[in-house]
């Protein structure tokens, strides 16, 4: 069982929940830039939430399925369609018949979409993760973005996925179609509040008080434009210059995805999934984990506005999101049992 890559689009990589436990030796976490979309897609097809999926950037891929499959496409709004067949519905489980070529188009909104397949993509694990860190040529498919001709093996089909796929396959056969979507999907209100110009919640960083008062107020008030010079390592922002009260000599200290660093030019950088493990720039803020997907899905030119919250609020929001994903998995199980 495998998926054959006919065209990878602009940038397609294998990503999972991340490479944890190796930061002490300088290895980035990597994983999905939009962790919610990855986890939701996996849960919808019956996988463990952190299973390996495809991360597609701005433009989709063309893929040939060598066997029947159960898939879900979540995240950026990309139009997907079976060649010579119907469109693929987003944010819901869909059956794909063996031999089908699935063509995924450019994103109409957002940046990154995640295609999960029941069983996951069974590329070799490196340091306990299948995520791709292309800069280090680590993990994923040969440590690099996908290329035409790549053949991605699939893992064993989970039992609950098999039951749903069989039910959808029967529906597809009855209507002689290449695809069949489940009659249910992730509720609109359960998705992150994706927006063209998102409001992003953040807590003050360790060096926040070392910035001039006017700069700190501007950061938590004025809009910042997302620069085209952004990637999976970090989003560069353009807006009011953030100046320190006085020169600050710093040793390199820990940074994580969501850390907002301010280099000498005064323009902040929001670190993303491929962020380095340490940095020597002052940290003005830390984006709340639940809102990091909003940054990951913001397109160049988007205006981001940061809203200050407390650590307690950030923790509450995180726990609520985790409970939502637990509830989603339970709902999928109930749906399958009712077939």
KAMOLIN-V672801 format. One record per residue. PSI is psi in whole degrees, 0 to 359 (* if undefined). Layout:
BEGIN
psi
PSI
PSI
END
This chain:
BEGIN
psi
129
166
128
126
113
319
131
355
198
311
112
130
158
129
147
206
342
165
90
151
0
9
332
338
17
17
126
154
319
218
183
136
324
91
329
313
318
310
320
316
317
314
321
330
6
10
167
146
328
15
156
132
180
131
119
134
115
314
145
192
166
124
139
127
122
355
166
146
157
121
164
136
118
162
229
148
92
133
125
143
142
135
119
17
199
167
157
123
144
155
33
155
141
138
138
123
145
137
350
139
118
122
121
124
192
153
129
333
147
182
318
130
154
123
110
143
134
127
339
168
118
51
159
140
137
121
48
24
149
8
148
126
92
324
325
0
52
132
192
218
100
24
22
167
156
154
158
137
346
144
115
115
149
149
178
141
122
150
315
330
321
320
316
319
320
319
316
325
322
321
320
317
322
330
4
51
157
335
155
123
146
149
12
157
171
130
143
319
348
345
155
154
65
140
156
321
86
151
125
123
140
155
158
141
176
326
15
320
353
354
154
146
318
322
318
319
324
320
317
44
309
150
146
133
136
122
148
340
59
152
196
345
321
155
118
134
152
126
204
134
135
114
144
154
325
160
143
120
120
143
157
130
170
138
157
166
131
343
136
109
154
106
177
336
356
6
120
155
125
118
142
201
322
21
147
168
336
158
155
6
147
144
109
335
168
118
135
138
324
339
356
325
329
322
316
332
359
137
156
134
345
149
119
135
127
134
124
132
171
165
321
319
319
320
318
315
320
314
323
320
319
320
324
317
325
317
322
315
319
322
319
316
317
319
316
319
335
356
*
END
